[in-house]
């Protein structure tokens, strides 16, 4: 029946029972259709009740859900003729960031995104979606290629953060991220960024300097994880608990709804009830429609106008931050 988070356990029991009844009725003369329909209605109502009252910490857990679609899942569903490109032409290829060229709704684009990996073997291979400097330099190479060939750029954000290892720091992790921020700010092509899961710290920001920034309804975007925040503030008081993580998530204002209210993001893309993993095809269709509509609007602007408005958008966020302080 799939993976359920702790707060979904009542729903798990009900959906497990529905599955058992369907197996029992399959090929048998026993007619329990009415009972199945009754339980399915009850499950829909329970799911609606649970997901209409989620806390920021629960949304964080959903953003990390192991069955949630990742960048390559969306690419396979919405991109035509996609060709993945590898390597930063300096050191290596980083599997934690994927990118290439393809078409969305018939429009040629460059698509880049974090990739966490599914299953232990692939997650280790992709470093759990935590890029090294070469990943950001690969992304930068593809960004410059998008500008050279005048193709819109789409980025998918889904990372706990840039990899903090010694090797990554030795190879210039901070410099690679900073260069991406600077270069993205002046690219002369439309840029659309979408937070599809977890947007963590500078590792997420390095792919999200855009003309339009969207978040999926149950994604999160923050300077630090709730666990990291709680560890800095409260670890001295003893072992941390989920209550501490929940408290930190509340304070960080990391949900799509919070960031829309602060005007950090442009809009929220609704998810199917229960999360994107419940209906990846429907979620992919909504993302594709959002990208196509936004790119159509942005392509009407001159390259100079795009850069000018992007600069103003970033400065507006900065002034909002200063006001909040």
Residue pairs with C-beta under 8 A, 6 or more apart in sequence:
1 12
1 15
1 16
1 19
2 67
2 277
3 65
3 66
3 67
4 11
4 12
5 58
5 61
5 62
5 65
7 50
7 58
8 50
10 46
10 50
11 43
11 46
11 47
11 50
14 39
14 42
14 43
14 46
15 43
17 39
18 36
18 39
18 40
18 43
21 32
21 35
21 36
21 39
22 36
24 30
24 32
25 31
25 32
25 33
25 36
44 273
47 273
47 274
48 273
51 273
51 274
51 275
54 62
54 218
55 246
55 249
55 250
56 220
56 226
56 246
56 249
56 250
56 252
56 253
56 254
56 255
56 258
57 226
57 242
57 245
57 246
57 249
57 250
59 218
59 219
59 220
59 249
59 255
60 198
60 220
60 225
60 226
60 245
60 249
60 254
62 68
62 218
62 275
63 197
63 198
63 218
63 219
63 220
64 197
64 198
65 275
65 277
66 118
67 277
68 196
68 197
68 275
68 276
68 277
69 77
69 196
69 276
69 277
69 280
69 283
69 284
70 113
70 114
70 115
70 116
70 117
70 118
70 158
70 196
70 197
71 98
71 113
71 114
71 115
71 156
71 158
71 196
72 98
72 113
72 115
73 280
73 284
74 113
74 156
74 196
74 280
74 283
74 284
74 287
75 82
75 98
75 102
75 111
75 113
76 82
77 280
77 281
77 284
77 285
77 288
78 104
78 284
78 285
78 287
78 288
78 291
79 102
79 103
79 104
79 109
79 111
80 102
80 103
80 104
80 106
81 102
81 103
82 100
82 101
82 102
82 111
83 100
83 101
83 102
84 98
84 99
84 100
85 99
85 100
85 101
85 138
85 142
86 93
86 138
87 93
87 134
87 138
88 94
88 134
88 135
88 137
88 138
88 140
88 141
89 137
89 141
90 134
90 137
91 133
91 134
91 137
91 171
92 132
92 134
93 134
93 138
94 127
94 131
94 132
94 134
94 135
94 138
95 115
95 117
95 125
95 126
95 127
96 114
96 115
96 116
96 126
96 127
96 128
96 129
96 130
96 131
96 132
96 135
96 159
96 163
97 112
97 113
97 114
97 115
97 131
97 135
97 136
97 138
97 139
97 207
98 112
98 113
98 114
98 115
99 110
99 111
99 112
99 113
99 138
99 139
99 142
100 110
100 111
100 142
101 108
101 109
101 110
101 111
101 145
101 151
102 108
102 109
102 111
103 109
104 111
104 154
104 288
104 291
104 292
104 295
105 288
105 291
105 292
107 152
107 292
107 295
108 151
109 146
109 151
109 152
109 153
109 154
109 291
109 295
110 142
110 143
110 145
110 146
110 151
110 152
110 153
110 154
111 154
111 155
111 156
112 139
112 142
112 143
112 153
112 154
112 155
112 156
112 207
113 155
113 156
113 157
113 158
113 196
113 207
114 129
114 131
114 156
114 157
114 158
114 159
114 203
114 204
114 207
115 126
115 129
115 158
116 123
116 126
116 128
116 129
116 158
116 159
116 197
117 123
117 124
117 125
117 126
117 128
117 129
127 163
128 160
129 158
129 159
129 160
129 198
130 159
130 160
130 161
130 162
130 163
130 164
130 203
131 159
131 162
131 163
131 203
131 206
132 162
132 163
132 165
132 167
132 168
132 171
132 173
133 168
133 171
133 172
133 173
133 175
133 176
134 171
134 176
136 162
136 176
136 177
136 179
136 180
136 206
137 176
137 179
139 155
139 180
139 206
139 207
140 176
140 179
140 180
140 183
143 153
143 180
143 183
143 184
143 187
144 183
144 187
145 151
146 152
146 153
146 187
146 189
147 187
147 188
147 189
150 189
151 189
152 189
152 190
152 191
152 192
152 295
152 298
152 299
153 187
153 189
153 190
153 191
153 192
154 191
154 192
154 193
154 194
154 291
154 295
155 191
155 192
155 193
155 194
155 207
155 208
155 210
156 193
156 194
156 196
156 207
157 193
157 194
157 195
157 196
157 197
157 199
157 204
157 207
157 208
157 221
158 195
158 196
158 197
158 198
158 199
159 198
159 199
159 200
159 203
159 204
160 198
160 200
160 203
160 225
161 200
161 201
161 202
161 203
161 204
161 225
162 168
162 173
162 177
162 201
162 202
162 203
162 206
163 173
163 203
164 173
174 202
176 206
177 202
177 203
177 205
177 206
180 206
180 207
180 209
181 205
181 206
181 209
184 191
184 207
184 209
184 210
185 209
185 307
185 310
185 311
185 314
186 307
187 307
188 303
188 304
188 306
188 307
189 303
189 306
190 211
190 294
190 295
190 298
190 299
190 301
190 306
191 209
191 210
191 211
191 212
191 310
192 210
192 211
192 212
192 214
192 290
192 291
192 294
192 295
192 298
193 207
193 208
193 209
193 210
193 212
193 213
193 214
194 213
194 214
194 215
194 216
194 269
194 287
194 290
194 291
195 204
195 208
195 213
195 214
195 215
195 216
195 219
195 220
195 221
195 256
195 265
196 216
196 219
196 276
196 287
197 216
197 219
198 204
198 219
198 220
199 208
199 215
199 219
199 220
199 221
199 222
200 222
200 224
200 225
201 222
201 223
201 224
201 225
204 221
209 310
209 314
210 310
211 294
211 298
211 306
211 309
211 310
211 313
212 266
212 267
212 294
212 298
213 264
213 265
213 266
214 265
214 266
214 267
214 268
214 269
214 290
215 221
215 256
215 259
215 260
215 265
215 268
215 269
216 256
216 268
216 269
216 271
216 276
216 283
216 287
217 256
217 268
217 269
217 270
217 271
218 256
218 271
218 275
218 276
219 256
220 254
220 255
220 256
221 254
221 256
221 259
221 264
221 265
222 252
222 254
223 252
224 232
224 252
226 245
226 246
226 248
226 249
226 252
226 254
227 240
227 245
227 248
229 248
229 251
229 252
230 240
230 244
230 245
230 247
230 248
231 240
233 248
234 240
234 244
253 259
253 262
256 265
256 268
257 268
259 265
260 267
260 268
262 320
262 324
263 316
263 317
263 320
264 317
264 320
267 290
269 286
269 287
269 290
270 286
271 283
272 278
272 279
272 282
272 283
276 283
298 306
301 309
